[in-house]
Amino acid sequence: MDKNSIIGFVLIAAVLIGFSWYSMPSKEEQRAKFVKDSTAQAQRAQAEKAQKAAGFKKQAAVKQEVQQDTTALFHKALVGTAQNVTLKNSKVELTMSTKGATVTKAVIKNYKDNITEGNNVTLFQGADQSLNYTFVAKEANISTADLYFQPSNVTDSTVTFTAEAGPGKAIVMTYTLGSDYMLHSKLHVEGMAGLFAPNSHNIAIDWKGKARQQEKGFTFENRYATLTYHDVEGGTDKLSETSEKIDEEVKEKIDWVAFKNQFFSAVMIAKNDLGEGTLMTSIPHKKGEGYLKTYEAKMKTVFDPTGQKPTEFEFYYGPNDFRLLQKVQKESKFGKELQMERLVYLGWPLFRIINRWFTIYVFDWLSKWFPMGVVLILITILLKFITYPMVKKSYMSSAKMRVLKPKLDAATKQFDKPEDQMQKQQAMMAEYSKYGVSPLSGCLPMFIQMPIWIAMFNFVPNAIQLRGQSFLWMKDLSTYDPIITWNHDIWLLGDHLSLTCILFVGAQVIYTWFTMQMQKDQMVGQQAEQMKMMQWMMYLMPLMFFFMFNDYSSGLNFYYFVSLILSAAIMFILRKTTNDEKLLAVLESRYKDNQNNPQKMKGMMARMQSLQQMQQQQMDDQKRRQQGSNFKKK
């Protein structure tokens, strides 16, 4: 970026800031708008409250009328006392209530609760989650959440809930808990075919849930908690992790919806798909409330009013473990390509490919033999070994430009005026071409390494294997490692200082200084001046990283710290082992060889030189035409 470009950006920023300040309303206008908006919001809230109260009052009246009418549907099922039924195995314990016949508490075993310090994780309980099925009957809608079911066939893995509508009429829900985290469900009606509205072949589903805070770092965990769903045609999508979304319509058919935390999820899977027009809601919570987000999914699926074909669902209450989710898909009885492993976000397609077919395999193999901190170090070393040829190529390109700098200075010293920059560039390209050197060869390998950095940025925060694992001073590699904390959040900083983030930023400063010193030795003329102007911007980047990564997991910061230290060490060793005199002799030999055989100069640099000469010719032609036009006018 040259001086004119920087001045241009500064002027544009000044104009935007000035226009924003000029168009800003006065304090009186702001106050009037605030009062108006507050009044309107209060009126809307009061109207909604009155509408809900009227609806509840009407529902209560209908319920009371049904309870008094001994011939009404579900006369007995509307009255009762809620009881709990527990299904459990070695992996999960599910508490189900006879009111509504749904899961009211899910406990995932063998995973430490980082908030309560318990040995198991409570995914949700009580009012945290609710599930209601609504049938459209001729006289009135039937909501399972209002009914008290009678349990039968109760074991540790099975239960059948029955809500009697009348003699020979009932709604029946059957649950079977698998060997791990999958709960199978069937819903059907008995003797009620004539009671439903004509053409009523759908059942409405309203699923609500709150994502509880499970990890120490609220901000970091909240970044990875999101309502996620899977398209029937393939691929997953999600609502925004940061902004509020209410009744966001999903036009495609979907087959599962997940209320996802960073490391654990509650997933609802439908056998017959969830129809078009599903409405999704995600509302973020504030820090300190104990919850990350409130979720809601309003869906519909196929329902057989004759009762011959049940409506089937499967529920997954468990960890977001890539290999485990692949296994769960095979245990599903629906025979669908669920792609539930997509709950472990691995990044955009290119980065997902790197993580899916390289990182996960290496991570799984190494974790069998080493603790997680050592695994991160070994993965870093392995990646450096793989990319070393590209790094060396990049360095050697810079070294060639460094040893050629005196010759470039001599070849371009006559082009010091601003209007001579095109000729200066041509002279530099000519020199590079003579010696067979390409400046671009030093940039391309570095760009090839960037996908690896970004791939690890996506992989490490989603690796549940790091959760609760300690290494050196880090008590939990999945969250930050504070050296000091305080009670209130500071803007951009939060409520702590992370040691691994400080180490990462320090390593970034060292590596930046090292690379800047190397680049300074190869800059010519105006490039050197521009480099001085860019130095302060390069040193600001680590400061930006500090505010970004202070909340990130210590595992990720530790990986970047080790990676930067190894990169600096590699560059230092290459610098110490490179003999500039021998390198210059090789280039001189190549120069003589190119003089004797001009065909060898037909590489990239020769093509670039030819392109610049063509551009210069076009500029000269245009200048001559302009001068001719001005002469005719005179």
Residue pairs with C-beta under 8 A, 6 or more apart in sequence:
1 530
1 534
2 526
2 530
3 529
3 530
3 533
6 533
25 33
62 140
63 78
63 146
65 72
66 72
66 73
66 74
66 75
66 78
67 75
67 78
67 79
69 75
71 166
73 137
73 139
73 142
73 165
73 166
73 169
73 195
74 142
74 147
74 163
74 164
74 165
74 166
75 166
76 164
77 147
77 148
77 149
77 163
77 164
77 165
78 146
78 147
78 148
79 148
80 98
80 99
80 148
81 148
82 97
82 98
82 99
82 148
83 97
83 98
83 151
84 95
84 96
84 97
84 98
84 104
85 95
85 96
85 97
85 98
85 151
85 154
85 159
86 93
86 94
86 95
86 96
86 156
87 93
87 94
87 96
87 156
87 157
87 158
87 159
87 175
87 177
87 183
88 94
88 156
88 177
89 156
89 157
89 177
89 178
89 179
89 180
90 109
91 108
91 109
91 110
91 179
91 180
91 181
91 318
92 106
92 107
92 108
92 109
92 177
92 180
92 181
92 317
92 318
93 106
93 107
93 109
93 120
94 103
94 105
94 106
94 107
94 177
94 183
94 317
95 103
95 104
95 105
95 106
95 107
95 125
96 102
96 103
96 104
96 159
96 161
96 175
97 104
98 148
98 149
98 150
98 151
98 161
99 145
99 147
99 148
99 149
100 130
100 131
100 132
100 144
100 145
100 146
100 147
100 149
101 144
101 147
101 149
101 161
101 163
101 173
102 130
102 131
102 144
102 145
103 129
103 131
103 183
103 315
103 317
104 125
104 126
104 129
105 122
105 124
105 125
105 126
106 122
106 123
106 124
106 125
106 266
106 317
107 120
107 121
107 122
107 123
108 120
108 121
108 122
108 123
108 181
108 264
108 317
108 318
108 319
109 119
109 120
110 119
110 120
111 120
111 121
111 263
111 264
111 319
111 467
111 468
112 118
112 119
112 120
112 121
112 468
113 119
113 120
113 121
113 122
113 214
114 214
114 215
114 216
114 468
114 476
114 479
115 213
115 214
115 215
115 216
116 122
121 214
121 264
122 212
123 212
123 261
123 264
123 266
123 317
124 209
124 210
124 212
124 266
128 209
128 210
128 212
129 207
129 208
129 209
129 210
129 259
129 266
130 145
130 206
130 207
130 208
130 209
131 145
131 205
131 206
131 207
131 208
131 268
132 143
132 144
132 145
132 205
132 206
132 207
133 143
133 144
133 187
133 203
133 204
133 205
134 141
134 142
134 143
134 144
134 203
134 204
134 205
134 206
135 141
135 142
135 171
135 189
135 196
135 200
135 203
135 204
135 303
136 196
136 197
136 200
136 202
136 204
137 195
137 196
137 197
137 200
138 195
138 196
138 197
139 195
142 171
144 163
144 171
144 173
147 163
147 171
148 163
149 161
149 162
149 163
149 171
149 173
150 161
150 162
150 163
150 164
151 159
151 160
151 161
152 159
152 160
152 162
153 159
153 160
156 177
157 176
157 177
157 178
158 174
158 175
158 176
158 177
159 174
159 175
160 172
160 173
160 174
160 175
161 172
161 173
161 174
161 175
162 170
162 171
162 172
162 173
163 170
163 171
163 172
164 170
165 171
165 191
165 192
165 195
168 190
168 191
169 189
169 190
169 191
169 192
169 195
170 189
170 190
170 191
170 192
171 187
171 188
171 189
171 190
171 192
172 187
172 188
172 189
172 190
173 185
173 186
173 187
174 185
174 186
174 187
175 183
175 184
175 185
176 183
176 184
176 185
177 183
177 184
178 184
178 331
179 331
180 318
180 324
180 328
180 331
181 316
181 317
181 318
181 319
181 324
181 328
182 314
182 315
182 316
182 328
182 331
182 332
183 314
183 315
183 316
183 317
184 312
184 313
184 314
184 333
185 312
185 313
185 314
185 315
186 310
186 311
186 312
187 203
187 310
187 311
187 312
187 313
188 304
188 307
188 309
188 310
188 311
189 305
189 307
190 307
191 307
192 305
192 307
193 305
193 306
193 307
196 305
200 303
200 305
201 302
201 303
201 304
201 305
202 275
202 300
202 301
202 302
202 303
203 300
203 301
203 302
203 303
203 311
204 298
204 299
204 300
205 274
205 297
205 298
205 299
205 300
205 301
206 296
206 297
206 298
206 299
207 257
207 259
207 268
207 295
207 296
207 297
207 299
208 294
208 295
208 296
209 259
209 266
209 294
209 295
209 296
210 285
210 291
210 293
210 294
210 295
211 225
211 259
211 260
211 261
211 291
211 292
211 293
211 294
211 295
212 261
212 290
212 291
212 292
213 221
213 290
213 291
213 292
214 221
214 261
214 262
214 263
214 264
215 221
215 262
215 263
215 467
215 478
215 479
216 476
216 479
216 480
217 479
217 480
217 551
217 553
218 287
218 288
218 292
219 287
219 494
219 551
220 262
220 461
220 479
220 480
220 551
220 552
220 553
221 261
221 262
221 292
221 479
222 241
222 284
222 292
222 293
223 241
223 242
223 262
224 241
224 260
224 261
224 262
224 345
224 461
224 462
225 241
225 260
225 261
225 262
225 292
225 293
226 238
226 239
226 240
226 241
226 260
226 282
226 293
227 238
227 239
227 257
227 258
227 259
227 260
227 280
227 281
227 282
227 293
227 295
227 297
228 236
228 237
228 238
228 257
228 258
228 260
228 265
228 342
228 343
229 236
229 237
229 238
229 250
229 254
229 256
229 257
229 258
229 278
229 280
229 297
230 236
230 254
230 255
230 256
230 338
230 339
230 340
230 342
231 237
231 252
231 253
231 254
232 252
232 253
232 254
232 255
232 273
233 252
233 253
234 337
234 339
235 339
235 342
236 339
236 342
236 343
237 250
238 260
239 245
239 248
239 280
239 282
240 282
242 284
243 284
244 282
244 283
244 284
245 280
245 281
245 282
245 283
246 281
246 283
247 279
247 280
247 281
247 298
248 279
248 280
248 281
248 282
249 277
249 278
249 279
249 280
250 276
250 277
250 278
250 279
250 280
251 276
251 277
252 276
253 273
253 274
253 275
253 276
254 273
254 274
254 278
255 269
255 270
255 273
255 274
255 334
255 336
255 338
256 267
256 268
256 269
256 270
256 338
256 340
257 267
257 268
257 274
257 278
257 280
257 297
257 299
258 265
258 266
258 267
258 268
258 316
258 343
259 265
259 266
259 267
259 295
260 320
260 343
261 292
261 320
262 320
262 461
262 462
263 319
263 320
263 464
263 467
263 478
264 318
264 319
264 320
265 316
265 317
265 318
265 320
265 343
266 315
266 316
266 317
267 315
267 316
267 317
267 340
267 343
268 297
268 313
268 314
268 315
269 313
269 314
269 315
269 316
269 332
269 334
269 336
269 338
270 299
270 301
270 312
270 313
271 311
271 312
271 313
271 314
271 334
272 301
272 302
272 311
272 312
273 301
273 302
274 299
274 300
274 301
275 299
275 300
275 301
277 300
278 297
278 298
278 299
278 300
279 296
279 297
279 298
279 299
280 295
280 296
280 297
281 294
281 295
281 296
281 297
282 293
282 294
282 295
283 293
283 294
284 292
284 293
285 291
285 292
285 293
285 294
287 489
301 311
302 311
303 311
304 310
304 311
312 333
312 334
314 332
314 333
314 334
316 328
316 340
318 324
318 328
319 464
320 343
320 344
320 462
320 464
321 344
321 464
321 465
322 341
322 344
322 360
323 341
323 360
323 364
325 340
325 341
325 343
325 344
326 340
326 341
328 340
329 337
329 338
329 339
329 340
329 341
332 338
344 462
344 464
345 458
345 462
346 352
346 355
346 356
346 455
346 458
346 459
346 462
347 354
347 355
347 454
347 455
347 457
347 458
347 459
350 451
351 451
351 454
351 455
351 458
352 458
354 451
354 452
354 455
355 455
355 458
355 459
359 379
359 455
359 456
359 459
360 459
362 379
362 382
363 375
363 379
363 459
363 463
363 465
366 374
366 375
366 378
366 379
367 375
367 465
370 378
371 469
371 471
372 465
372 466
372 469
372 471
372 477
372 555
373 469
373 470
373 471
373 472
373 474
373 477
373 555
373 558
374 471
376 460
376 477
376 555
376 558
376 559
376 562
377 562
379 456
379 559
380 559
380 562
380 563
380 566
381 566
383 452
383 563
384 391
384 563
384 566
384 567
384 570
387 445
387 448
387 449
387 452
388 570
390 445
390 446
390 448
390 449
391 445
391 449
391 567
391 570
391 571
391 574
392 574
393 441
393 442
393 445
394 441
394 442
394 443
394 444
394 445
394 446
395 442
395 571
395 574
395 575
395 578
396 578
397 437
397 438
397 439
397 441
397 442
398 442
398 518
398 519
398 522
399 574
399 578
399 580
399 583
400 435
400 437
400 583
400 587
401 408
401 437
401 439
401 442
401 522
402 518
402 521
402 522
402 580
403 580
403 583
403 584
403 587
404 431
404 432
404 435
404 437
404 584
404 587
405 521
405 522
405 523
405 524
407 431
408 428
408 431
408 524
409 524
409 525
411 427
411 428
411 430
411 431
412 424
412 427
412 428
412 524
412 525
414 420
415 421
415 423
415 424
415 427
415 525
416 525
421 526
422 612
422 615
422 616
422 619
423 616
424 525
424 526
425 612
426 609
426 612
426 613
426 616
428 524
429 605
429 608
429 609
429 612
430 609
432 438
432 439
432 605
433 601
433 603
433 605
433 606
433 608
433 609
434 591
434 594
434 595
434 601
435 587
435 588
435 590
435 591
435 594
436 587
436 590
436 591
436 594
436 600
436 601
436 603
436 605
437 587
437 605
438 603
438 604
438 605
440 604
453 560
453 563
456 556
456 559
457 556
460 466
460 553
460 555
460 556
460 559
461 478
461 552
461 553
461 556
463 478
463 555
464 478
466 477
466 478
466 553
466 555
467 476
467 477
467 478
468 476
468 478
469 476
469 477
469 478
470 476
470 477
471 477
471 558
473 481
473 499
474 481
474 500
474 554
474 555
474 558
475 481
476 554
477 553
477 554
477 555
477 558
478 553
478 555
479 553
479 554
480 496
480 498
480 500
480 501
480 550
480 551
480 552
480 553
480 554
481 498
481 499
481 500
481 554
482 496
482 497
482 498
482 499
483 497
483 498
483 499
483 502
484 496
484 497
485 495
485 496
485 497
486 495
486 496
487 495
488 495
489 495
492 547
493 547
493 550
494 550
494 551
496 550
497 550
498 549
498 550
498 551
498 552
498 554
498 557
499 554
500 554
500 557
500 558
500 561
501 546
501 549
501 550
501 552
501 557
502 546
503 557
503 558
503 561
504 545
504 549
504 557
504 558
504 560
504 561
504 564
505 542
505 543
505 545
505 546
505 549
506 542
507 560
507 561
507 564
507 565
507 568
508 541
508 542
508 545
508 560
508 564
509 539
509 542
510 564
510 568
511 564
511 567
511 568
512 538
512 539
512 541
512 542
514 568
514 571
514 572
515 571
516 531
516 535
516 538
518 571
518 575
519 531
520 528
520 531
523 531
549 556
549 557
549 560
593 600
594 600
594 601
